[in-house]
């Protein structure tokens, strides 16, 4: 028979949409914003850690989330072994 009370698929949490790997497209300097290419678009980003590190262009980073209404991605360097 018909299932009139079938639950609709729930949308994933918005925070999950802002996690994954990105590529730095504009240098991210300590305590400053830069830019990354993430999921088909360019986003403003800054280092999520309060450390003096520069993330260079073409460097692979991990997106951990975002902050602010204008959505600044929070990223950290990926250490390749």
HELIX and SHEET records of a PDB file:
HELIX    1   1 UNK A   14  UNK A   18  5                                   5    
SHEET    1   A 6 UNK A  20  UNK A  26  0                                        
SHEET    2   A 6 UNK A  34  UNK A  38 -1                                        
SHEET    3   A 6 UNK A  41  UNK A  47 -1                                        
SHEET    4   A 6 UNK A  72  UNK A  77  1                                        
SHEET    5   A 6 UNK A  60  UNK A  67 -1                                        
SHEET    6   A 6 UNK A  20  UNK A  26 -1                                        
END                                                                             
